[in-house]
Amino acid sequence: MTPSLILFFSLAALLELDTTYAFQLMLSRGIVAGPLLSLLTGDLAAGIQVGVFTELLFSDINPLGSVLPPSATVCCAISLALNVLGVPLYFAFVAGVLGAWLFSYAEKGMRKIRVRRVVFWEQRIMQHPSEIIYVVLGSLGTSFAVNFLLISGVVLLFSKILVPFVPAIPLRAHMACQFAYIAVPWIGLATLIPQFKWRKGGR
C-alpha cells in the first residue's frame, strides 16, 4: 500500500467518523466527501460526480429505527480509489455502492459490540472521572482504525478482482454499466420529486 493510498484511506476513515461518532458537520455526506477525497486523487470532476450521484442514490433511505443506510463516504472512497487504480468510474461506482452496503452490515455488528463496551466505559469514568478524555479518544481511535481497515480492505479486495479482469470484460457489459451509471441521478431525482409535491389545497 502506497503512502498516497494510506493518506486517502485515513481521510475516508476520518470523514466516516462524522456520521455519528464525532464532528457532526455533515462532512460524511456524499456531496461533501466526494470532492474532499478527490483532492487527494487529483480528479475533482470525478469526486463531484460520484458525490452527487451517491447523494441522489441514497436520498430516500432514512436512518430511522434500526435502519442503517449505506455509507456515502465509503461509497465515494471505494469508487474514487478503484478509479485511481485503473477501474473505469462506472464500474468503480457499482463496486462503491456494493461496498457501502457491506459496510453498513459491518457497522451494525460494530455498534452492537460498542453497546456492550459502553457499560464498561461508564463504570470506568464513574470510578476515575479524570480518565474521560482517554476513554473518548480511545473510542474514537478504535472507530477510526476499524473504518480504515474496512475501507482499505474492501478496496484492495475489489481491486484484485476488477483490475485484472477489466480488459477482458465484453464491450456490451461496459455499455450496460455506463448506461446504469448515467441513469443513477435520474433514479435519485425520481425518488425526490414526490417529496416536493404540494398537498391538496396548496398546503
C-alpha positions in Angstrom: 0.0 0.0 0.0 1.5 3.3 -1.1 1.7 6.4 1.2 -0.8 8.2 -1.0 -3.4 5.4 -0.5 -2.7 5.3 3.2 -3.4 9.1 3.3 -6.5 8.6 1.2 -7.9 5.8 3.4 -7.1 7.8 6.5 -9.1 10.8 5.3 -12.0 8.5 4.4 -11.9 6.9 7.8 -11.9 10.3 9.4 -14.8 11.5 7.4 -16.7 8.4 8.3 -16.4 9.3 12.0 -18.6 12.3 11.1 -21.7 10.1 10.7 -22.3 9.5 14.4 -19.1 9.5 16.4 -17.6 12.9 16.0 -17.9 16.4 14.5 -21.4 16.1 13.1 -20.7 18.7 10.5 -22.2 16.7 7.5 -18.7 16.0 6.2 -19.8 12.4 5.6 -22.4 13.4 3.1 -21.6 12.2 -0.4 -21.8 15.7 -1.9 -19.1 16.8 0.6 -17.0 13.7 1.0 -16.6 13.0 -2.8 -15.0 16.4 -3.6 -12.8 16.3 -0.4 -11.5 12.8 -1.2 -10.9 13.8 -4.9 -8.5 16.5 -3.7 -6.1 13.6 -2.9 -6.7 11.7 -6.2 -6.3 14.8 -8.4 -9.6 14.3 -10.2 -12.1 16.8 -8.8 -14.6 16.3 -11.5 -14.9 12.6 -10.7 -15.2 13.4 -7.0 -18.1 15.9 -7.6 -19.8 13.4 -9.9 -19.5 10.5 -7.6 -20.5 12.6 -4.6 -23.7 13.9 -6.3 -24.6 10.5 -7.6 -24.2 8.9 -4.2 -26.2 11.7 -2.6 -29.1 11.2 -5.0 -29.0 7.4 -4.9 -29.2 7.1 -1.1 -31.6 10.1 -0.7 -34.7 8.1 0.0 -33.1 5.9 2.7 -33.8 7.4 6.1 -31.7 6.3 9.2 -34.8 5.7 11.4 -35.1 2.9 14.0 -32.8 0.0 13.2 -32.3 1.2 9.5 -28.7 2.0 8.9 -28.2 3.5 5.4 -25.2 2.7 3.2 -22.3 5.0 4.0 -21.9 7.8 1.4 -18.3 8.3 2.4 -17.5 4.6 1.9 -19.2 4.6 -1.5 -17.2 7.7 -2.6 -13.9 6.4 -1.2 -14.2 3.0 -2.9 -15.3 4.4 -6.2 -12.5 7.0 -6.4 -9.8 4.7 -5.1 -10.7 2.0 -7.6 -10.8 4.6 -10.4 -7.3 5.7 -9.5 -6.2 2.0 -9.6 -7.3 1.7 -13.2 -11.0 0.7 -12.9 -13.4 2.8 -15.1 -15.5 5.1 -13.0 -18.8 3.4 -13.9 -17.5 0.0 -12.8 -15.9 1.6 -9.7 -19.2 3.2 -8.7 -21.0 -0.1 -8.8 -18.3 -1.6 -6.6 -18.6 1.5 -4.3 -22.4 1.1 -3.8 -21.9 -2.6 -3.1 -19.1 -1.8 -0.6 -21.2 0.8 1.1 -24.0 -1.8 1.7 -21.4 -4.3 3.0 -20.0 -1.6 5.3 -23.5 -0.9 6.7 -23.8 -4.5 7.8 -20.3 -4.4 9.4 -21.3 -1.2 11.1 -24.3 -2.8 12.7 -22.0 -5.5 14.2 -19.6 -2.9 15.4 -22.4 -0.9 17.1 -23.6 -4.0 18.9 -20.1 -4.6 20.3 -19.8 -0.9 21.2 -23.0 -1.0 23.2 -21.5 -3.7 25.3 -18.5 -1.6 25.9 -20.4 1.4 26.9 -21.3 -0.1 30.3 -17.6 -0.8 31.0 -16.6 2.8 29.9 -19.3 4.3 32.1 -18.2 2.4 35.2 -14.6 3.4 34.5 -15.4 7.1 34.2 -17.5 7.0 37.3 -14.6 5.5 39.2 -11.9 7.7 37.5 -13.6 10.9 36.2 -10.2 12.2 35.1 -9.9 9.4 32.5 -12.9 10.6 30.5 -10.6 12.2 27.8 -8.6 9.0 27.4 -11.8 6.9 27.1 -13.3 9.2 24.5 -10.0 9.4 22.5 -9.6 5.6 22.8 -13.2 5.1 21.5 -12.7 7.4 18.5 -9.3 5.9 17.8 -10.7 2.4 17.7 -13.6 3.5 15.4 -11.1 5.3 13.1 -8.9 2.2 12.9 -11.8 -0.1 12.2 -13.1 2.3 9.5 -9.6 2.4 7.9 -9.2 -1.4 7.9 -12.7 -2.0 6.4 -12.4 0.6 3.7 -8.9 -0.3 2.7 -9.7 -4.0 2.8 -12.7 -3.7 0.5 -10.8 -1.5 -1.9 -7.9 -4.0 -2.1 -10.2 -6.9 -2.4 -12.2 -5.4 -5.2 -9.0 -4.2 -7.0 -7.7 -7.7 -7.0 -10.9 -8.9 -8.7 -11.6 -6.0 -11.0 -8.3 -4.6 -12.2 -7.0 -7.8 -13.9 -10.4 -8.6 -15.5 -11.4 -5.1 -16.8 -9.6 -5.6 -20.2 -11.5 -8.9 -20.6 -14.9 -7.5 -19.9 -17.1 -7.6 -23.0 -18.0 -4.3 -24.7 -21.7 -4.8 -24.0 -21.0 -5.1 -20.3 -19.1 -1.8 -20.5 -22.0 -0.2 -22.3 -24.6 -1.6 -19.8 -22.7 -0.3 -16.8 -22.2 3.1 -18.5 -25.9 3.3 -19.1 -26.7 2.3 -15.5 -24.2 4.9 -14.2 -25.8 7.7 -16.3 -29.2 6.6 -15.0 -28.2 7.0 -11.3 -29.1 10.7 -11.0 -32.4 10.2 -12.7 -33.3 7.4 -10.3 -32.4 9.6 -7.4 -34.4 12.5 -8.8 -37.4 10.2 -9.3 -37.4 9.5 -5.6 -37.0 13.1 -4.6 -39.7 14.7 -6.9 -42.7 13.2 -5.0 -41.3 14.8 -1.8 -41.8 18.2 -3.3 -45.4 17.7 -4.4 -47.8 20.2 -2.8 -50.6 18.8 -0.6 -54.2 19.0 -1.7 -55.4 22.5 -1.3 -52.0 24.0 -1.9 -50.7 23.3 1.6 
